[in-house]
């Protein structure tokens, strides 16, 4: 421990062989203990910073998961809307086929009210499905919006 005083050894080479006082030894120990405390404090600060980084990383991960879930909901809504349009297109395609049937030849149905009935029912089914989807998903989208700020360091 006494050889920690490099300046004194450099300036006074005669003190290399002489025994130093007991107090000089204690001063070196106190100096090393001070450095040890500083290193411990720095390690504690590093551990605290690591915990803050991990918590921020988890927070960002939760926000990204929430955004991904909302995008999946929009994707499901678009898929259901396209299925509703496909239903309407299928009904239109069935009635636009040029096949002779008794529905169009029979004088009871010749005035075209059957076609208007089917088109009206198809449109009402499509509109009601869209309305149900709108109410269901609009309430779900409003409840999932949360704003949380990042923790301050």
C-alpha positions, 0 to 999 in steps of 0.5 A, a space after each residue: 500500500 505504501 508504494 501507492 504514493 508514486 509522486 513521493 517515490 519519484 521525487 524522494 527516492 531515498 524514501 523507497 527503503 525507509 518505512 513509512 508511517 502508519 498514517 500514510 498507510 491509512 491514507 492510502 486505504 481511505 483513498 482506495 475505499 473512496 474509489 471503491 465507493 465511487 465505483 459502487 455508485 457508478 455500478 448502481 447508476 448503471 443498473 438503474 439505467 439498465 432497468 429503465 431501458 428494459 421498462 421503456 423497451 417493454 412499454 414500447 413493445 406494448 404500444 406496438 402490440 396495441 397498434 398491431 391489434 388495431 391494424 388487425 381489427 381494421 383488416 378484419 373489418 375490411 375482409 368482412 366488408 368485402 364479403 358483404 360486397 361479394 354477397 351482393 355481387 353474387 345475388 346480382 350475378 344470379 339474376 343477370 344470367 341469361 337463362 330462361 326461367 319461369 319467373 320471368 315468363 310467368 305473367 304473375 312475375 312479368 311486371 318485374 316486382 320479383 327482381 325489385 324485391 330481391 334487389 331491395 332485400 339484398 341492399 337492406 341486408 348489406 346496409 344492415 350488416 354494415 351498420 352492425 359492423 360500424 356500431 360493433 367496431 366503432 365502440 371497440 376502437 374508441 375503448 382501445 385508445 389509451 395515451 401513456 407517456 414514457 417514464 422520465 429519467 
